[in-house]
Amino acid sequence: MKKILFIILDGLGDRPIKELGNKTPLEAAKTPNFDFLASNGVCGLIKPVYQGSFPSSKDAHLSLFGYDLKKWRMNRGVFEVLGIGMDLKKEDIALRGNFSTVDSNFKIIDRRAGRIPDTKPLVKALHGMTIQGVKFLLGIGVSYRLGIILRGKYLSDKISDGDFHKAGIKAPKILAKENRKEAKFTAKVLNEFLLKSHQILKNHPLNKKRIKKGQLPANYILVRTAGKLKKLPSFEKKWKLKSCCVAGGVLYKGIANVFKMDLIRVKEATGKSDTNLQGKIKAAKKSLNKYDFCYLHIKATDNFSHDGDFLGKKKFIEKVDKNLPILFNMKNTLIVVTGDHSTPCKVKEHTADPLPVLVFGSKKDEVRKFSEKECAKGKIGRIKSFGFMKKVLTCNF
């Protein structure tokens, strides 16, 4: 059985961009090393799974790793708090959140509070607040992100989101999604927490300093994707592979936690464009001395996409490419490279566009460049994400 290095460049897929000569960032990028892998492997397109209008990163990952979303539904709040490293109990409610900026009427000015880089003092000021017997535990995420746990009795995850992914509107109140006292109670205490935390945040010294500097204050929390912890079969139990993960982003560490993958920690792996790419790729390679499967996640391609920065995305893909040669001498190893979903720079959101994929270390086809357009000609053809993992394990392309 071959070892497997599974590399996911988040939001990799894109659409042709006029300013790039009607090429995608991947097509426009100079990628001799990705192209070497493609030329000596097999390629194709993966159709990402999605529930609703677009593929979420969480659903896309679960499906890629062969987990049926109809059977294993668990909201993203769970993955976020686990990825932060918070201790989540069975009856807890987990939420993901953004520190944001609102005006005096709670109109959202900026969903990310100017991408505030350090929220530790703000989290410390709110952590441990208790309302009607419910304790609110907060954890620090990357930049403006945070995790929230509600711990107490009579709680439900059947509540609405307090974030509609829109600025310029009044921050939505949390509502019960079912006519049960637990859902109504949870919505009530969460709304009270958001109001109390707003009062604390708007008077916090850090925010007063930010205002003096002309920066946006982080004075409100937008919350979403409430969930409860469920027990999924581990990756090792499902696929009989001892597995590990190398990632910088919180969600992806949370996915590894849920799958019971060992997390390989890499210094300065940030989940942003300044991440230690060389360190992550070296760690992933080394891990396969001990493990059968390594999931290596690279986040910044998606960050550039959401910002509409197609030149940044192109340059970052080239930066990843320059760090790949250390993988070329690996023996008895399959190298898989793909994305979880597409995030076109001109759309700035996830889409269900097919994703390029290459598998190096087994068979070979006629594709010579790793790109959306060229991979469409590959031997793998078009495949749904849910069935892809089984194909990898059997090398049935």
N, C-alpha and C positions, 0 to 999 in steps of 0.2 A: 504494500500500500504506500503510495506516495504521500509525502508531506504536502500541505497546502498553505500558501500565503495568499490571503484574500484581501486585496487592497480596494478600498472604497474611497473614491474622490467625491465628496458630497456635492450634489447639484451639478455634476460634471456635464450632462447633456445641455445643449443650447440650440439656438436657431440662427440662421445666417444673418449677419449684421452688415449693413451697408458700408459703414466706416471701415470694416475689415475686408472689403472687397467681396461682400456677400458670402463670407465664410463665417463659421462659428469660431469662438475663441480657441477651441481645440484644433480645428482645421487650420487656423491661421498661425498657431504656435509652432515653433521649431522644436520638434520632439524626436530626435534621432534614436533615443533609447526606447521610448514607447514604440516607435516604429520598428525597431529591432525585435522587440517582443512579439509585435503583431506579425511581422514577416516570418517569424519562426514558430508561430503558434496558429491557433484557429480563432476566428472572430465572428461576431454577430451582433444582434440587437436584442436588448431585454426590454420587455414591456412592464413598467412598474405597476404594482398593485395600488389601488386607491379606493378609499371609502369616502364618498361625497364628491366634492368638486375637484380635489387635487390630492396627489399623494403626500402624506405626511412622512417625515423622516423615520419616525418610529414604525409606522406600518410598512414602509418600504423595506426597512431592515429586517423586520420579522419575516416578511414574505421571502426576501432573498435567502434567508437562512432556513427556509422550508417550514415555517410555522403558519398554520392555517388561521387566518384572522377571524374567521367565523367561529372557531373553536376557542381561540385564545385572545379574547378582547381584554385589554388592560390600558387605561388611559395614560397619557404621557406624563402627567404629574408624578406618577409612581416612578417612572424611569429617571426623571429629573432629580428627585430627592435622593434616590439610591446612588445616582451618579455623583452627586455632591458628597456622598459619604454619610448621609444621615441615617439614623437607625429607625426604620419603618416597621411598625407592628401591624398585626393582622387587622385590627379594628380602626386603625388610623385612617384619616383622609389626607391624601397628598395632593398638592397643587404646585404648578409652576407659576412664576410671576415675573413681572418686569417692574423695576423702579421707573416711574414715568413722571412727567410734568403736567400738572393741571392748573387752571386759573382759579379764581375765587368762586366760580360757579361750577367747578369740577369739569370744565371743558378740557379735553385732552389737547395739550399743546405739542407734546412729543412723547411717543410711546416708549422711548428709551432714555429719556432724561439726558439728551445730548451724549448718549453712549458713555455715561459716567463710568470711569475705570475702576474705582475702588469704593465699595459700599460697606466695608466692614464696620465702620462706626454706626451706620444706619441700621444694619442688621442687629448689632449689639443693643441698640436703643429699643428695639421692638421685641427681641427674642424673649420668650417666656411669659408674655402677657396672657392673663387668664380672664375669660369672659364667660359668665354663667357656667363655671365648672369645666370649660373647654380651654386647654392650654395650647397656645400658638408657638410652635417651634420653627425658627427660621434658619436657613443655611445659605451660605454665600455661593453664588454661581459665578460664571464668567461675566465680567463687566457689569452691566445693569441687571443681570438675571439673578433670580433667587429661587429657593425651594421653600415651601411652607407645609408644615404638618399640623393638622388639627387632631388633638388627642383628648379624648373624653368619652362620655356615654351618649347614646342616642344620636349618633352621627350617620350621615348618608352622603354618598358621592353623587346622588341624583340632583345635582344643582347646575345652574347655568354658568356660563363663562362671564367674567367681568371684563373681558377684552374682546372687542370685535375686530381687532387689527386695523383700526381706523383712528386717525387723529381728526380734530375738528368737531368731534361729537362729545356729548356729555358721557362721562364714565358710567357704563351700565351698572345697575344694581344687580346683585346676585338673587336669582329666583329659584324656587323649588321646581323641579322638573316632574314631580309626581305629587299627588295629593296625600302625602303621608306626613305624620308629625315629625319624623326624623329629618326628612328633606327640608321641611319648613324651618325647623329649629337650626339646622346647619346653615341655611341661607341667612337666617336672622343674625346668628352670632358672627358669621363671616362679614356681613355688612357692617356690623358694629365695630369689628376689628379694623376694617378698612378706614372707617371714619376716625377712630381713635388714633390709628397709626398716622393718618394724614395730619392730625393736630401736632403730633410729636415731630413728624418729619419737617413740617413747614417752619418749625421753630428751632430745628437742630442747627448747631454751630456750623456743621459742614455745609449745609444748604445756604446759610447766611453768607458764608465765604464765597460760595459759588455765585450767588447773586451779585456780590460786590465785584467779582471778576468778570461779570457779564455772561456767566454760564447759566444754563438752565438748572433749577433746583430739582432734586429727586424727591418730590413731595407727595407721591401717591403710588399705590401698588395696583397694577392690573393683573388679575389672576385668571387662570383658565385650566382646563383639562383635569378636573378633580377625579381622583381614582383611588381604588383600594388594591392592596397587594394580593395577587393571586399566585398560585404555585404552578409554574410552567415546567415541563420536563427539561432538564438541563441539556445543553448542546451535546455534551459527552454521552448522555443517556440516549438521546435521539439519534445521533450519528456515529456513536462508538469512536469518537475522536477526542483525545485530550486536547483542550483548547485554551487559548489565551487571547488577550486583546491589548493593542497598543493604541491609545487614543488620548486626545487632549480635551475634547468637548465633553460636557457633563452628560448629555443624553446618551452618548455612545458608551461611556463608562457605566451608565445605568443599564443599558442593554446587556453589556458584558456581565453585570451583576445578576440580572434576571436569568441569563443563560448559564450562570455559574462558571463563566470563563475567568481564569486568573488574569488580573490586571497587571501588566508590566509597566511600571512607572518609569518615565523618562524625564529627566531634568529639562525644564523650559518647553515642555509640550503643552502649548497654551490653547489649542483649538482655534487660533487666529493666524493671520498671515506671517507673524513673527515666530511661529512654532519651530521647534528644533527638528526640521525635516531629516537631516542626516542622522541625528540621534535616534529618531523614531524608526527609520528604515534599518539602521544597524541593529537596534534592539529586536525588531521583528525577525530579522535574519537569524540572530543568535538564539532567539526563543525556540526555533525549530530543532535545535539540538535536544530539547527536552519535550516539546509539544508536537502534536500531529497537525494542529491547525492554528494559524495565527490570523486574527482579524485586525488589520491595520487601517485605521480611519484617518482621513485627512479632510479637514473641515473648510479651509479658507476659500476653496473654489465656490462654495455656496454663499459665503459672506460677500464676496465680490459680486456675485450674481444678484443678490438682494439689493445691493447698492447700485446696480446698473453699471458697474465699472468693468466693461468688457476688456479694456486694455490691462487692467489689474488682474483679471482672471487669466488672460492669455499669458502674462508674464509669470504668474504663479504656477501655471501648468508647466511652463518652461523650467521653472525653479525645481519642481518635483522631478521632472525628467532628468535634470543634471545629477540628481542623487541616486539614480537607479542602477548604474553599472555595478555596484557592489553585490547586486543580486544575481548577476549573470553566471557566476561560477557555482551556483547552488546545485547540488546533485539530488536526484530522486525527489524533486519538488515541482509541484504545479504552482505557477504564479497566475492569479486571476486579477484582472484590473477592470473595474467598472464604476458606476455611480449608484446611488440609491434611487435618485429621481433626477429629472432635468429641472434646471432653474434658468430659463432664458434671461439674459441680461436686460433685454428690452421689456420683459414682462415683470421682472423683479419678484416673481412668485414661483412656487413649484408647479410643474405641469406634468402631464402623463405622456409626454413625448418619449419615444423609444430611446434607450441608452446604449452607447457603444460598449462592447465587452470583448476582452481578449483572454485567452487561456494559453499560457506558454508552458511547455514541458511535456507535451503529449503529441498530438497530431499537428498537421500543418495544412494551411490552405493558400489561396492566391493573394490574400490581402497584404499590402505592403505599407500601409499607413494607418495609424490608430486615429480614427475620426468617425463621426456619426455617418458620414456619406460612404466612406470606404468599408466600414464594418458591416454595412447592409449587404455587401457582396460576399460575406464570409460563410464558411461551412456550417457554423452554428445556426444560421438563419435567424428568424425571429422567434423568441421564446418568452413565455410568461415567467415573471420573477419567481413565482411559487415553485415551479418545476426545475429551476436552474440548479439548485444545490445537488439534487439527485444526479443530474447530468454530469456535474463536476466529479462526483465521487466515483461514477462508473466510466468517466471519460467517453461517454456515449454522445459524440458530436457528429 
